[in-house]
Amino acid sequence: MSATVIWSEDFLSYRWADTHPMNPVRLALTMSLARSLGILEGIDPQPPCAIDDDVLKVVHSADYIDAVRAVGSGTASLSGPLLERLFGLGDADNPVFDGMHEAARLLVGGTVAAARAVASGSVDRAVNIGGGMHHAMRSRAAGFCIYNDCAVAIHWLLENGFDRIAYIDIDAHHGDGVQAAFVNDPRVLTVSVHQHPATLWPGTGWPTEVGNDAAAGSAVNLALMPDTPDRLWLRAFHAVVPSVIAEFRPQILISQCGADSHRADPLTDLALTVDGQRAAMIAMREMADRYCDGRWIAVGGGGYGVVNVVPRSWSHLIGVALDREVEVTRAIDRSWCETAEQVAATVYSDYSQPPVEVMGDGGDTDFVAWDGDTGQSPPEGISASAQRQTDRAILATRRAVYPLHGLDPEDPRD
């Protein structure tokens, strides 16, 4: 399969306060690590495309876009408290920074460029690690996200010949903004696998959120408890996601690959390793190959281990998309680690864990497939209570959404 990578050094201008969790050094370190590993050898990254307000307005209101532009240029007429209350701009999660409209628009241009490249047939796959801003709402910034690049790209695809689009979100946080954008649209299937909403912001993504009216069944939410490790996360993913993708028969797959499901992430409580994240990426690529004739767009997202986790996870993502997988046992070049150590010293202490010198964490991705509500004994190393929690999550999602797709929630063959 042919593939491209969307990249611009200007993505690094999407920078919040120095103490903010989302530090763009994670993007720079990812690209430098991918290069040092040889993943990008012979690859000429493509730039984001230039977009105007009309492209953003398919998802965001004109008033909101004007407010973002104004606060980022120092010309806002509204007070700070009013901007925060009306548009979510200027709070702790989404502090104002110079040029924020232009920086956020560029990330959207990256994901739209990926969509255009795949839709044109010039490539089968495209990766934009700068994308994945899945929390942004129509008229509100949220969760470090200003403009929702995923939703904008999906709208562009809908307007350019696609009418069955699947979106899979494996960020630790619920993909609420993308779900909200398409909750009434049966042409778009949104699947989110995330930490349980009772335990993590934004508090949405319950299994009973299945889409509205004629779009019932278009939203699939698999909510997993804190400390879910690779084997149970993968057990749940494979017990729910492939069947709904197969039944929906998408023409194209978009994957949001937030890395904050990692056990070392400072903001979340899942327990995946880079090994497990890589396994999920490979599974999504295989679904795109099987059901979408290989058409796959992959974007970044959350991830606040900006030195020790994100560069490894998203280097794997780039490698998976380019069919240049890197083994999890591969050592990382010492010169890259030395540079990453220097970068870590400049990052706010809560997010500055030093680099890891190998591409994996020794995670176990050999999961036991779900076989229905049978009281299946857990494998060695997995407690009975942890497996029961995971299996309850599997059944809750299957029972909520499978009948809407003509699937039997109790039958593991579906």
SULDA-V417214 format. One record per helix or strand. SS is the DSSP state (H for helix, E for strand). FROM is the first residue (numbers start at 1). LEN is the number of residues. If there is no record, write none. Layout:
ss=[SS/SS]
from=[FROM/FROM]
len=[LEN/LEN]
This chain:
ss=[E/H/H/E/H/H/H/H/E/E/E/E/E/H/E/H/E/H/E/E/H/E/E/E/H/E/H/E/H/H/E/H]
from=[3/9/25/46/53/62/80/100/125/137/140/142/145/149/165/176/188/213/219/229/230/252/262/271/274/296/310/331/334/349/358/384]
len=[4/5/12/1/4/12/8/21/4/1/1/1/1/10/5/7/8/3/6/1/19/5/1/2/18/4/12/1/11/3/1/22]
